[in-house]
Amino acid sequence: MTSPASENLRYTALAAAVSFLVLLRAVLSLKSLLFLLPRLWRWVEDHTHAYQSFTIPSHSDDSPENPLYRKVVAYVSALPAAEDSSHTSIFSLRPNEFSAHLLPNQVVLDTFLGARLSWTYNSGGLTSPANLVLRLRRHDRHRVLRPYLCHVESAAEEIELRRKDLRIYTNADVDAGNQRWRSAPMSHPATFDTLAIDPELKDRVRADLELFLKGRAYYTRLGRVWKRSYLLHGPPGTGKSSFVAAMARFLCYDIYDIDLSRASCSSTDLRSILLDTSPRSVILIEDFDRYLAGGCAGEGSISGVLCFMDGVFSCCAEERVMVFTTSGEEESGLDPAVRRPGRVDMQIRFPLCDFTAFKTLASSYLGVRGHKLYAQVEEGFQSGGRLSHAEVGEIMMASRGSPSRALKNVISALQRSSSSAPISQDKIECGALTVEVGKESRRDFQKLYGFIRMQSWGKKERRRFSTPV
């Protein structure tokens, strides 16, 4: 039989144990355990595996700059683990775009091909340059090191490309003593998401550009110049220039807007123009049909332009996208030699605004996705209303404070354009008779002709049944 003193002692110890567990639970919450356990496991691994470190200095005594160091800094700063560190320095690159900057002795973790790697930033001192130390397991170095560094370089190039401030260049008159190019920041905000064109077309162009960006090895294997060419044809105001700006922004390429009227049609001068452009750029030639019709006469001149389109000068046509625009609704007016495959890889037609494009414009300009006046707008397009995207956009911008008023103005503009449109002549065959009628009266004529045939058929039937057998 236990004594009361021992019972009290046991209860006291049990109460102390319960209190300790409650206190431990309060101090070490679930989040704290989740935070500590991975670090405990990593500490065990660090002390049970052999590791090897590689130092990447910012510069050396022989070279003023180490290109790999710059790329590694861009890559490591963009890793999600850089923002997950206990202390991170954040800088603003441009509005709504931020980047993490490495701090001294900051460790950033990364994974590649199943291996775990770590980067440590050392700011250096008076005698030693700043450097980054890559640490990985010794048995992974032959399998991972070189592929990982190649991955870092390619990823850093994409990061630097996205952060680059795009510019648009235009060629000047060199004979006047000016420089070849004048440039300005490319501030056009167009993207593929904001373009009022067919969604399937946007997806097809986006996929084509993505394949082009990843096609260096493919083009090299084929022995072809790494370029892509597009022919955009359509009336003015249908969005061709916005489409080019969206392409440049998607690719993160500069735009070289070449005015061929300021250059001779000789292959030498056109080659010098290409030589003065930089890789990763969009070469834009607007109103190409008008230039061929009026500004480039002669067989030799045409051959110079065709060589320019071919991009045979591989030394200066690598990683370029060439875009030619024409002001006609169809491309059939161009010389077939201009449109042949190899000179033009993709032809895109930009028609006048239709009801589908109108709905996209109304969503962008007015913030309207549905309205009671949409039926009248659709009827206006179906009745022959012809407006360009630019005209519809200007009407909406002028009345953007009142969507109803903007839609009524669009309906009025459609009615005016349909009433002022020229009546095209169509041919309708009525037996042996061929009649030329306008589009407006074609439907009425067909109704009248059908009524006459019905009357004729009725008379024949009555005559057949009334004939005695």
VOPAGU-2260 file (C-alpha; in pm, 1 decimal, decimal comma):
REM VOPAGU-2260
SITE   aa  ch    i         X         Y         Z
SITE  MET   A    0       0,0       0,0       0,0
SITE  THR   A    1     142,9     330,2    -115,8
SITE  SER   A    2     166,2     622,3     117,5
SITE  PRO   A    3     -17,0     953,0      55,1
SITE  ALA   A    4     318,1    1126,2      11,2
SITE  SER   A    5     416,2     897,6    -278,9
SITE  GLU   A    6      75,9     940,9    -438,7
SITE  ASN   A    7     106,8    1317,7    -418,7
SITE  LEU   A    8     456,4    1298,7    -566,5
SITE  ARG   A    9     334,1    1087,7    -859,8
SITE  TYR   A   10      45,5    1323,3    -932,6
SITE  THR   A   11     282,5    1617,2    -912,8
SITE  ALA   A   12     522,7    1455,3   -1164,1
SITE  LEU   A   13     233,7    1371,7   -1397,5
SITE  ALA   A   14     101,8    1728,8   -1380,6
SITE  ALA   A   15     450,5    1860,5   -1451,7
SITE  ALA   A   16     486,0    1631,3   -1752,1
SITE  VAL   A   17     147,9    1740,6   -1890,5
SITE  SER   A   18     237,0    2105,1   -1836,4
SITE  PHE   A   19     567,7    2054,0   -2011,0
SITE  LEU   A   20     400,9    1892,7   -2312,0
SITE  VAL   A   21     146,8    2173,3   -2333,9
SITE  LEU   A   22     423,4    2428,4   -2311,9
SITE  LEU   A   23     627,2    2241,9   -2575,3
SITE  ARG   A   24     323,8    2227,3   -2802,8
SITE  ALA   A   25     274,4    2600,4   -2761,8
SITE  VAL   A   26     638,6    2679,4   -2834,9
SITE  LEU   A   27     686,0    2434,6   -3120,0
SITE  SER   A   28     376,6    2474,8   -3333,2
SITE  LEU   A   29     309,7    2269,6   -3640,1
SITE  LYS   A   30     458,7    2536,2   -3865,9
SITE  SER   A   31     771,0    2548,0   -3655,6
SITE  LEU   A   32     811,5    2172,1   -3681,6
SITE  LEU   A   33     764,2    2184,6   -4058,0
SITE  PHE   A   34    1027,3    2459,1   -4070,0
SITE  LEU   A   35    1280,0    2274,5   -3854,9
SITE  LEU   A   36    1248,2    1918,0   -3979,9
SITE  PRO   A   37    1376,4    1981,9   -4336,6
SITE  ARG   A   38    1669,7    2178,3   -4200,1
SITE  LEU   A   39    1746,2    1900,4   -3955,8
SITE  TRP   A   40    1737,8    1646,9   -4236,9
SITE  ARG   A   41    1959,2    1869,4   -4453,5
SITE  TRP   A   42    2206,8    1906,2   -4167,9
SITE  VAL   A   43    2227,5    1528,1   -4140,7
SITE  GLU   A   44    2281,7    1493,3   -4515,3
SITE  ASP   A   45    2547,4    1765,0   -4519,8
SITE  HIS   A   46    2746,1    1579,9   -4260,3
SITE  THR   A   47    2708,5    1237,6   -4420,1
SITE  HIS   A   48    2793,1    1320,6   -4786,1
SITE  ALA   A   49    3103,2    1452,9   -4957,7
SITE  TYR   A   50    3051,4    1787,8   -5130,8
SITE  GLN   A   51    3253,6    1987,7   -5382,3
SITE  SER   A   52    3246,7    2365,0   -5435,7
SITE  PHE   A   53    3309,6    2569,1   -5751,3
SITE  THR   A   54    3381,7    2941,8   -5738,1
SITE  ILE   A   55    3265,8    3177,0   -6012,8
SITE  PRO   A   56    3440,0    3515,1   -5968,9
SITE  SER   A   57    3309,2    3838,9   -6113,9
SITE  HIS   A   58    3642,7    3907,0   -6282,6
SITE  SER   A   59    4003,9    3803,9   -6278,6
SITE  ASP   A   60    4336,6    3970,6   -6329,8
SITE  ASP   A   61    4339,2    3875,3   -6698,4
SITE  SER   A   62    3979,5    3960,6   -6793,5
SITE  PRO   A   63    3782,4    4264,5   -6676,8
SITE  GLU   A   64    3453,0    4072,8   -6662,8
SITE  ASN   A   65    3342,8    3712,6   -6631,7
SITE  PRO   A   66    3033,9    3666,7   -6856,2
SITE  LEU   A   67    2933,1    3353,3   -6666,3
SITE  TYR   A   68    2919,0    3546,8   -6338,4
SITE  ARG   A   69    2673,3    3799,5   -6483,7
SITE  LYS   A   70    2450,3    3522,1   -6613,8
SITE  VAL   A   71    2461,9    3330,6   -6287,1
SITE  VAL   A   72    2364,5    3641,4   -6089,3
SITE  ALA   A   73    2064,7    3696,5   -6318,4
SITE  TYR   A   74    1964,4    3329,7   -6290,1
SITE  VAL   A   75    2003,8    3295,8   -5913,0
SITE  SER   A   76    1823,9    3624,9   -5846,1
SITE  ALA   A   77    1524,4    3496,5   -6043,5
SITE  LEU   A   78    1497,3    3166,5   -5853,6
SITE  PRO   A   79    1192,5    3134,9   -5625,0
SITE  ALA   A   80    1428,5    3025,6   -5347,1
SITE  ALA   A   81    1592,9    3370,5   -5358,0
SITE  GLU   A   82    1268,7    3526,2   -5233,3
SITE  ASP   A   83    1214,6    3245,8   -4979,8
SITE  SER   A   84    1533,7    3326,8   -4792,0
SITE  SER   A   85    1507,9    3457,2   -4438,0
SITE  HIS   A   86    1632,6    3796,9   -4555,5
SITE  THR   A   87    1605,9    3920,6   -4915,1
SITE  SER   A   88    1671,0    4252,9   -5082,8
SITE  ILE   A   89    1406,2    4349,9   -5343,5
SITE  PHE   A   90    1459,1    4606,4   -5621,0
SITE  SER   A   91    1215,1    4746,9   -5875,9
SITE  LEU   A   92    1324,0    4708,3   -6238,3
SITE  ARG   A   93    1022,7    4883,9   -6392,9
SITE  PRO   A   94     657,8    4934,1   -6290,8
SITE  ASN   A   95     505,3    4609,6   -6160,8
SITE  GLU   A   96     830,2    4417,3   -6209,7
SITE  PHE   A   97    1058,9    4332,9   -5917,5
SITE  SER   A   98    1379,9    4138,3   -5873,7
SITE  ALA   A   99    1563,6    3992,5   -5574,5
SITE  HIS   A  100    1923,2    4106,9   -5521,0
SITE  LEU   A  101    2166,0    3876,8   -5345,4
SITE  LEU   A  102    2306,5    3970,9   -5007,5
SITE  PRO   A  103    2647,4    3872,4   -4866,3
SITE  ASN   A  104    2658,3    3509,2   -4747,6
SITE  GLN   A  105    2303,0    3450,6   -4871,6
SITE  VAL   A  106    2242,0    3085,9   -4966,6
SITE  VAL   A  107    1997,4    3002,3   -5248,4
SITE  LEU   A  108    1895,9    2641,7   -5316,9
SITE  ASP   A  109    1821,7    2488,3   -5656,4
SITE  THR   A  110    1755,4    2144,0   -5805,8
SITE  PHE   A  111    1856,5    2000,3   -6141,4
SITE  LEU   A  112    1827,4    1643,7   -6276,4
SITE  GLY   A  113    1736,8    1519,5   -5930,9
SITE  ALA   A  114    2044,1    1674,0   -5767,5
SITE  ARG   A  115    2028,4    1946,9   -5505,1
SITE  LEU   A  116    2263,3    2243,3   -5546,8
SITE  SER   A  117    2326,7    2559,3   -5348,8
SITE  TRP   A  118    2463,1    2902,3   -5438,5
SITE  THR   A  119    2636,8    3125,6   -5187,2
SITE  TYR   A  120    2706,4    3489,4   -5265,3
SITE  ASN   A  121    3028,4    3648,7   -5139,3
SITE  SER   A  122    3062,2    4023,2   -5185,0
SITE  GLY   A  123    3443,7    4007,1   -5182,7
SITE  GLY   A  124    3674,5    4271,5   -5048,3
SITE  LEU   A  125    3967,5    4491,2   -5135,7
SITE  THR   A  126    4185,0    4202,2   -5248,8
SITE  SER   A  127    3928,6    3949,2   -5369,8
SITE  PRO   A  128    3648,2    4005,3   -5621,9
SITE  ALA   A  129    3284,2    3925,3   -5561,4
SITE  ASN   A  130    3201,4    3565,0   -5640,7
SITE  LEU   A  131    2934,4    3299,2   -5629,1
SITE  VAL   A  132    3011,1    2954,1   -5490,3
SITE  LEU   A  133    2828,2    2652,7   -5634,4
SITE  ARG   A  134    2810,9    2354,9   -5398,6
SITE  LEU   A  135    2692,9    2006,5   -5498,1
SITE  ARG   A  136    2754,9    1647,0   -5401,6
SITE  ARG   A  137    3083,5    1507,6   -5523,9
SITE  HIS   A  138    2929,6    1202,0   -5690,9
SITE  ASP   A  139    2692,6    1432,0   -5890,7
SITE  ARG   A  140    2954,2    1666,1   -6034,6
SITE  HIS   A  141    3027,6    1467,6   -6355,3
SITE  ARG   A  142    2660,6    1405,0   -6427,0
SITE  VAL   A  143    2521,7    1748,0   -6337,7
SITE  LEU   A  144    2784,9    2023,0   -6351,4
SITE  ARG   A  145    2820,3    2096,5   -6726,1
SITE  PRO   A  146    2452,2    2042,2   -6817,9
SITE  TYR   A  147    2352,8    2261,1   -6524,4
SITE  LEU   A  148    2583,8    2546,4   -6627,0
SITE  CYS   A  149    2447,7    2526,2   -6984,3
SITE  HIS   A  150    2097,6    2542,7   -6839,1
SITE  VAL   A  151    2193,9    2846,0   -6631,4
SITE  GLU   A  152    2334,7    3028,3   -6935,4
SITE  SER   A  153    2026,9    2965,6   -7154,6
SITE  ALA   A  154    1785,0    3059,2   -6875,4
SITE  ALA   A  155    1983,8    3376,5   -6799,0
SITE  GLU   A  156    1972,2    3479,1   -7166,6
SITE  GLU   A  157    1592,4    3448,8   -7162,4
SITE  ILE   A  158    1573,5    3650,8   -6838,9
SITE  GLU   A  159    1793,9    3927,1   -6979,0
SITE  LEU   A  160    1591,4    3926,7   -7300,3
SITE  ARG   A  161    1263,7    3973,5   -7110,6
SITE  ARG   A  162    1410,1    4256,1   -6906,5
SITE  LYS   A  163    1552,5    4437,4   -7207,9
SITE  ASP   A  164    1401,5    4773,3   -7297,9
SITE  LEU   A  165    1274,8    4730,6   -7652,7
SITE  ARG   A  166    1353,1    4995,2   -7912,6
SITE  ILE   A  167    1228,6    5074,0   -8260,6
SITE  TYR   A  168    1480,5    5179,7   -8526,9
SITE  THR   A  169    1421,5    5356,7   -8857,0
SITE  ASN   A  170    1676,8    5408,9   -9131,3
SITE  ALA   A  171    1783,8    5762,3   -9221,3
SITE  ASP   A  172    1925,7    5911,0   -9538,8
SITE  VAL   A  173    2294,2    5820,7   -9519,7
SITE  ASP   A  174    2383,9    6046,3   -9812,5
SITE  ALA   A  175    2291,2    6347,6   -9602,3
SITE  GLY   A  176    2568,7    6261,8   -9358,1
SITE  ASN   A  177    2342,0    6114,7   -9093,8
SITE  GLN   A  178    2384,7    5786,2   -8915,3
SITE  ARG   A  179    2213,7    5481,4   -9059,2
SITE  TRP   A  180    1962,0    5432,8   -8778,3
SITE  ARG   A  181    1760,5    5652,7   -8548,1
SITE  SER   A  182    1594,8    5487,2   -8251,4
SITE  ALA   A  183    1334,4    5550,1   -7985,4
SITE  PRO   A  184    1186,0    5336,8   -7705,8
SITE  MET   A  185     923,8    5092,5   -7831,8
SITE  SER   A  186     629,2    5192,1   -7613,1
SITE  HIS   A  187     349,6    5026,4   -7811,7
SITE  PRO   A  188     152,9    4824,7   -7550,5
SITE  ALA   A  189      -2,1    4571,5   -7791,8
SITE  THR   A  190      10,9    4203,4   -7694,5
SITE  PHE   A  191    -144,6    3893,5   -7844,3
SITE  ASP   A  192    -404,9    3898,6   -7567,1
SITE  THR   A  193    -528,3    4245,6   -7666,1
SITE  LEU   A  194    -539,2    4192,0   -8044,4
SITE  ALA   A  195    -886,5    4178,8   -8199,2
SITE  ILE   A  196    -813,6    3895,0   -8441,5
SITE  ASP   A  197    -914,7    3531,1   -8473,3
SITE  PRO   A  198    -813,8    3341,1   -8153,9
SITE  GLU   A  199    -707,7    3037,8   -8356,6
SITE  LEU   A  200    -480,7    3258,7   -8567,4
SITE  LYS   A  201    -323,4    3408,3   -8254,8
SITE  ASP   A  202    -256,9    3061,4   -8112,3
SITE  ARG   A  203    -108,6    2944,2   -8441,3
SITE  VAL   A  204     125,5    3245,4   -8468,8
SITE  ARG   A  205     224,6    3220,0   -8103,1
SITE  ALA   A  206     311,5    2850,2   -8144,1
SITE  ASP   A  207     505,2    2926,2   -8463,4
SITE  LEU   A  208     712,3    3194,0   -8287,0
SITE  GLU   A  209     782,3    2965,0   -7993,1
SITE  LEU   A  210     915,8    2698,6   -8229,8
SITE  PHE   A  211    1129,8    2963,5   -8396,9
SITE  LEU   A  212    1279,2    3075,4   -8065,7
SITE  LYS   A  213    1379,2    2718,4   -7980,8
SITE  GLY   A  214    1496,2    2632,3   -8331,7
SITE  ARG   A  215    1866,4    2723,5   -8333,4
SITE  ALA   A  216    1986,0    2362,0   -8340,5
SITE  TYR   A  217    1713,2    2262,5   -8586,1
SITE  TYR   A  218    1798,7    2535,3   -8837,8
SITE  THR   A  219    2169,1    2460,7   -8801,7
SITE  ARG   A  220    2111,7    2092,0   -8868,0
SITE  LEU   A  221    1915,1    2175,6   -9184,2
SITE  GLY   A  222    2179,2    2422,8   -9301,9
SITE  ARG   A  223    1923,0    2703,9   -9322,8
SITE  VAL   A  224    1939,1    3063,2   -9209,2
SITE  TRP   A  225    1770,9    3106,5   -8871,0
SITE  LYS   A  226    1497,3    3346,2   -8978,0
SITE  ARG   A  227    1121,4    3353,9   -9019,8
SITE  SER   A  228     922,3    3569,1   -9263,4
SITE  TYR   A  229     558,6    3681,2   -9260,4
SITE  LEU   A  230     343,1    3857,3   -9518,2
SITE  LEU   A  231      58,4    4062,5   -9369,4
SITE  HIS   A  232    -198,3    4189,1   -9618,1
SITE  GLY   A  233    -512,0    4387,8   -9551,0
SITE  PRO   A  234    -663,3    4737,6   -9574,9
SITE  PRO   A  235    -521,4    5018,9   -9359,7
SITE  GLY   A  236    -643,2    5024,9   -9001,3
SITE  THR   A  237    -698,3    4649,5   -8968,2
SITE  GLY   A  238    -430,5    4596,8   -8701,5
SITE  LYS   A  239    -117,7    4499,0   -8896,1
SITE  SER   A  240     110,9    4741,9   -8710,8
SITE  SER   A  241     -31,7    4635,3   -8373,7
SITE  PHE   A  242      26,0    4274,8   -8474,7
SITE  VAL   A  243     393,8    4348,2   -8545,8
SITE  ALA   A  244     429,6    4524,4   -8209,3
SITE  ALA   A  245     270,1    4223,6   -8035,1
SITE  MET   A  246     513,7    3991,6   -8212,8
SITE  ALA   A  247     811,7    4202,3   -8104,4
SITE  ARG   A  248     689,0    4214,5   -7745,2
SITE  PHE   A  249     627,7    3838,0   -7742,5
SITE  LEU   A  250     976,6    3770,9   -7879,8
SITE  CYS   A  251    1140,2    4054,6   -7681,2
SITE  TYR   A  252    1298,9    4172,3   -8008,3
SITE  ASP   A  253    1379,7    4523,3   -8128,2
SITE  ILE   A  254    1202,4    4648,1   -8441,1
SITE  TYR   A  255    1387,9    4779,2   -8746,9
SITE  ASP   A  256    1133,1    4969,1   -8955,6
SITE  ILE   A  257    1305,7    4988,2   -9294,6
SITE  ASP   A  258    1195,6    5252,8   -9542,2
SITE  LEU   A  259    1309,3    5113,3   -9876,4
SITE  SER   A  260    1244,6    5445,5  -10047,3
SITE  ARG   A  261    1554,7    5575,9   -9865,4
SITE  ALA   A  262    1769,2    5297,4  -10004,1
SITE  SER   A  263    1852,6    5185,4  -10353,7
SITE  CYS   A  264    1727,0    4851,2  -10478,0
SITE  SER   A  265    2078,4    4717,0  -10532,1
SITE  SER   A  266    2172,9    4406,4  -10340,2
SITE  THR   A  267    2481,7    4585,0  -10202,8
SITE  ASP   A  268    2284,2    4861,4  -10034,2
SITE  LEU   A  269    2020,0    4619,7   -9904,6
SITE  ARG   A  270    2291,9    4394,7   -9767,1
SITE  SER   A  271    2446,8    4688,7   -9583,6
SITE  ILE   A  272    2109,6    4760,4   -9427,2
SITE  LEU   A  273    2089,0    4402,2   -9297,0
SITE  LEU   A  274    2448,6    4418,9   -9173,8
SITE  ASP   A  275    2361,0    4721,1   -8962,0
SITE  THR   A  276    2075,6    4541,7   -8783,8
SITE  SER   A  277    2133,1    4339,2   -8469,7
SITE  PRO   A  278    2035,3    3977,6   -8403,1
SITE  ARG   A  279    1707,9    3910,0   -8224,3
SITE  SER   A  280    1520,1    4174,8   -8414,2
SITE  VAL   A  281    1206,9    4214,7   -8625,9
SITE  ILE   A  282    1281,1    4353,1   -8974,2
SITE  LEU   A  283     965,8    4540,7   -9082,3
SITE  ILE   A  284     895,7    4659,8   -9437,9
SITE  GLU   A  285     558,4    4831,2   -9463,1
SITE  ASP   A  286     354,0    4890,1   -9783,0
SITE  PHE   A  287     576,7    4649,0   -9970,1
SITE  ASP   A  288     336,2    4626,3  -10267,4
SITE  ARG   A  289     342,0    5001,2  -10326,0
SITE  TYR   A  290     720,1    5005,1  -10317,2
SITE  LEU   A  291     745,3    4724,1  -10571,1
SITE  ALA   A  292     490,3    4896,7  -10795,2
SITE  GLY   A  293     636,6    5247,2  -10788,7
SITE  GLY   A  294     977,3    5263,6  -10626,7
SITE  CYS   A  295    1162,2    4960,8  -10751,2
SITE  ALA   A  296    1163,2    4938,8  -11128,6
SITE  GLY   A  297    1379,1    4714,4  -11338,1
SITE  GLU   A  298    1475,2    4349,3  -11336,1
SITE  GLY   A  299    1796,8    4406,1  -11143,5
SITE  SER   A  300    1616,9    4604,2  -10877,1
SITE  ILE   A  301    1361,2    4327,9  -10827,6
SITE  SER   A  302    1639,3    4071,2  -10794,6
SITE  GLY   A  303    1801,7    4283,0  -10522,9
SITE  VAL   A  304    1478,6    4291,0  -10324,8
SITE  LEU   A  305    1431,9    3916,2  -10368,8
SITE  CYS   A  306    1781,8    3855,9  -10232,8
SITE  PHE   A  307    1693,5    4078,9   -9941,6
SITE  MET   A  308    1384,7    3865,4   -9873,4
SITE  ASP   A  309    1578,4    3540,5   -9906,5
SITE  GLY   A  310    1820,7    3640,9   -9633,6
SITE  VAL   A  311    2100,3    3464,8   -9821,5
SITE  PHE   A  312    2351,1    3673,3   -9630,9
SITE  SER   A  313    2368,4    3427,2   -9343,8
SITE  CYS   A  314    2633,1    3632,3   -9171,9
SITE  CYS   A  315    2381,9    3908,6   -9102,9
SITE  ALA   A  316    2041,9    3737,4   -9107,1
SITE  GLU   A  317    2065,1    3507,9   -8807,1
SITE  GLU   A  318    1775,6    3506,3   -8558,9
SITE  ARG   A  319    1564,6    3762,2   -8736,3
SITE  VAL   A  320    1192,5    3778,0   -8808,5
SITE  MET   A  321    1113,3    3956,2   -9136,3
SITE  VAL   A  322     763,7    4105,7   -9175,3
SITE  PHE   A  323     627,2    4251,2   -9499,9
SITE  THR   A  324     294,0    4433,6   -9506,2
SITE  THR   A  325      74,5    4522,3   -9802,8
SITE  SER   A  326    -228,1    4751,7   -9815,8
SITE  GLY   A  327    -446,7    4529,2  -10035,8
SITE  GLU   A  328    -712,2    4291,3   -9909,2
SITE  GLU   A  329    -557,6    4012,0  -10114,6
SITE  GLU   A  330    -196,0    3921,5  -10178,7
SITE  SER   A  331    -262,7    3802,9  -10534,2
SITE  GLY   A  332    -141,0    4136,9  -10675,0
SITE  LEU   A  333     218,0    4057,3  -10574,1
SITE  ASP   A  334     462,9    3885,5  -10803,2
SITE  PRO   A  335     451,8    3506,9  -10739,6
SITE  ALA   A  336     830,4    3515,8  -10702,8
SITE  VAL   A  337     784,0    3741,5  -10399,8
SITE  ARG   A  338     531,1    3510,1  -10235,8
SITE  ARG   A  339     699,2    3178,4  -10297,0
SITE  PRO   A  340     780,9    2947,1   -9999,9
SITE  GLY   A  341    1120,6    3026,6   -9856,1
SITE  ARG   A  342    1079,0    3398,5   -9906,9
SITE  VAL   A  343     747,4    3409,1   -9720,6
SITE  ASP   A  344     688,5    3139,9   -9458,5
SITE  MET   A  345     340,5    3248,8   -9347,5
SITE  GLN   A  346      79,4    3470,6   -9512,2
SITE  ILE   A  347    -181,6    3632,5   -9286,8
SITE  ARG   A  348    -488,6    3816,5   -9410,8
SITE  PHE   A  349    -627,5    4105,6   -9205,1
SITE  PRO   A  350    -990,2    4167,8   -9308,5
SITE  LEU   A  351   -1205,8    4461,6   -9210,1
SITE  CYS   A  352   -1372,6    4449,1   -8873,3
SITE  ASP   A  353   -1647,8    4188,8   -8827,4
SITE  PHE   A  354   -1883,2    4123,8   -8538,5
SITE  THR   A  355   -1641,6    3886,3   -8361,9
SITE  ALA   A  356   -1361,3    4142,7   -8372,2
SITE  PHE   A  357   -1609,9    4411,7   -8267,8
SITE  LYS   A  358   -1691,7    4221,8   -7946,7
SITE  THR   A  359   -1321,2    4202,0   -7861,8
SITE  LEU   A  360   -1280,5    4575,8   -7924,0
SITE  ALA   A  361   -1588,2    4656,9   -7713,9
SITE  SER   A  362   -1448,1    4451,3   -7427,9
SITE  SER   A  363   -1112,8    4634,7   -7447,3
SITE  TYR   A  364   -1231,7    4991,1   -7516,4
SITE  LEU   A  365   -1560,9    4997,9   -7323,3
SITE  GLY   A  366   -1535,0    4707,8   -7077,8
SITE  VAL   A  367   -1860,7    4567,7   -7222,3
SITE  ARG   A  368   -1905,4    4195,0   -7285,3
SITE  GLY   A  369   -2273,9    4202,3   -7371,0
SITE  HIS   A  370   -2530,7    4472,6   -7452,5
SITE  LYS   A  371   -2886,6    4499,6   -7578,6
SITE  LEU   A  372   -2758,7    4688,2   -7885,8
SITE  TYR   A  373   -2534,6    4401,2   -7993,8
SITE  ALA   A  374   -2812,3    4261,5   -8215,2
SITE  GLN   A  375   -2830,7    4587,2   -8411,0
SITE  VAL   A  376   -2452,5    4597,8   -8442,9
SITE  GLU   A  377   -2446,0    4242,0   -8578,4
SITE  GLU   A  378   -2723,0    4329,6   -8822,3
SITE  GLY   A  379   -2518,1    4629,5   -8937,6
SITE  PHE   A  380   -2221,7    4406,1   -9020,8
SITE  GLN   A  381   -2443,6    4150,3   -9195,6
SITE  SER   A  382   -2608,7    4419,1   -9408,9
SITE  GLY   A  383   -2274,6    4516,3   -9561,4
SITE  GLY   A  384   -2128,3    4764,6   -9313,9
SITE  ARG   A  385   -1754,2    4797,3   -9366,1
SITE  LEU   A  386   -1540,1    4957,8   -9097,0
SITE  SER   A  387   -1178,2    4904,1   -9005,9
SITE  HIS   A  388   -1064,4    4817,3   -8656,1
SITE  ALA   A  389    -911,1    5164,4   -8623,7
SITE  GLU   A  390   -1239,6    5334,7   -8715,1
SITE  VAL   A  391   -1435,6    5128,1   -8462,4
SITE  GLY   A  392   -1172,6    5197,6   -8196,0
SITE  GLU   A  393   -1180,9    5573,2   -8256,4
SITE  ILE   A  394   -1561,7    5578,4   -8229,2
SITE  MET   A  395   -1546,6    5389,1   -7899,3
SITE  MET   A  396   -1272,0    5608,9   -7758,0
SITE  ALA   A  397   -1468,3    5925,0   -7837,4
SITE  SER   A  398   -1770,3    5796,1   -7640,2
SITE  ARG   A  399   -1597,8    5573,7   -7386,1
SITE  GLY   A  400   -1787,7    5743,2   -7100,9
SITE  SER   A  401   -2119,2    5604,6   -7230,2
SITE  PRO   A  402   -2109,5    5253,0   -7381,1
SITE  SER   A  403   -2466,3    5288,9   -7512,8
SITE  ARG   A  404   -2380,5    5607,4   -7699,4
SITE  ALA   A  405   -2062,4    5447,9   -7837,0
SITE  LEU   A  406   -2255,5    5147,5   -7969,8
SITE  LYS   A  407   -2518,7    5373,6   -8127,2
SITE  ASN   A  408   -2241,9    5567,9   -8301,6
SITE  VAL   A  409   -2096,5    5240,1   -8431,0
SITE  ILE   A  410   -2439,5    5139,0   -8563,4
SITE  SER   A  411   -2476,4    5475,1   -8738,7
SITE  ALA   A  412   -2129,5    5441,7   -8894,0
SITE  LEU   A  413   -2214,0    5091,7   -9017,5
SITE  GLN   A  414   -2536,4    5215,9   -9175,1
SITE  ARG   A  415   -2354,9    5500,4   -9351,1
SITE  SER   A  416   -2084,3    5269,6   -9482,3
SITE  SER   A  417   -2337,2    5013,7   -9610,4
SITE  SER   A  418   -2546,3    5279,1   -9786,2
SITE  SER   A  419   -2242,9    5442,7   -9948,4
SITE  ALA   A  420   -2080,6    5115,2  -10057,0
SITE  PRO   A  421   -2064,4    5072,7  -10436,1
SITE  ILE   A  422   -2301,1    4817,0  -10580,8
SITE  SER   A  423   -2102,0    4534,6  -10728,3
SITE  GLN   A  424   -2221,6    4365,8  -11046,1
SITE  ASP   A  425   -2309,4    3998,5  -11026,2
SITE  LYS   A  426   -2434,2    3770,5  -11297,8
SITE  ILE   A  427   -2747,0    3562,1  -11259,6
SITE  GLU   A  428   -2835,7    3308,6  -11523,0
SITE  CYS   A  429   -3206,1    3271,7  -11600,7
SITE  GLY   A  430   -3220,9    2995,4  -11852,9
SITE  ALA   A  431   -3055,8    3130,6  -12166,6
SITE  LEU   A  432   -3068,2    3485,3  -12033,7
SITE  THR   A  433   -2778,9    3640,6  -11841,9
SITE  VAL   A  434   -2866,8    3948,0  -11638,4
SITE  GLU   A  435   -2623,4    4175,4  -11454,3
SITE  VAL   A  436   -2768,3    4304,9  -11128,9
SITE  GLY   A  437   -2635,0    4472,1  -10821,1
SITE  LYS   A  438   -2598,9    4302,5  -10483,5
SITE  GLU   A  439   -2880,9    4505,4  -10335,6
SITE  SER   A  440   -3135,5    4390,8  -10596,4
SITE  ARG   A  441   -3008,8    4036,3  -10638,1
SITE  ARG   A  442   -3224,6    3890,1  -10364,4
SITE  ASP   A  443   -3540,0    4059,8  -10493,4
SITE  PHE   A  444   -3466,7    3944,3  -10847,4
SITE  GLN   A  445   -3423,7    3586,8  -10730,4
SITE  LYS   A  446   -3756,2    3601,9  -10548,0
SITE  LEU   A  447   -3927,4    3737,8  -10861,3
SITE  TYR   A  448   -3767,0    3475,2  -11081,6
SITE  GLY   A  449   -3874,6    3200,4  -10841,5
SITE  PHE   A  450   -4230,8    3332,9  -10839,4
SITE  ILE   A  451   -4240,0    3333,1  -11221,9
SITE  ARG   A  452   -4116,1    2974,3  -11232,8
SITE  MET   A  453   -4379,7    2867,9  -10978,9
SITE  GLN   A  454   -4652,4    3028,6  -11190,0
SITE  SER   A  455   -4520,0    2856,8  -11502,4
SITE  TRP   A  456   -4504,7    2521,9  -11321,1
SITE  GLY   A  457   -4866,2    2564,6  -11201,6
SITE  LYS   A  458   -4993,5    2629,0  -11552,4
SITE  LYS   A  459   -4816,8    2317,7  -11685,4
SITE  GLU   A  460   -4962,4    2103,6  -11410,5
SITE  ARG   A  461   -5317,9    2231,6  -11468,5
SITE  ARG   A  462   -5279,9    2171,3  -11842,1
SITE  ARG   A  463   -5156,2    1814,2  -11785,7
SITE  PHE   A  464   -5439,3    1721,2  -11552,9
SITE  SER   A  465   -5703,8    1883,0  -11774,8
SITE  THR   A  466   -5591,5    1692,3  -12086,8
SITE  PRO   A  467   -5832,0    1396,5  -12151,2
SITE  VAL   A  468   -5680,0    1055,7  -12154,1
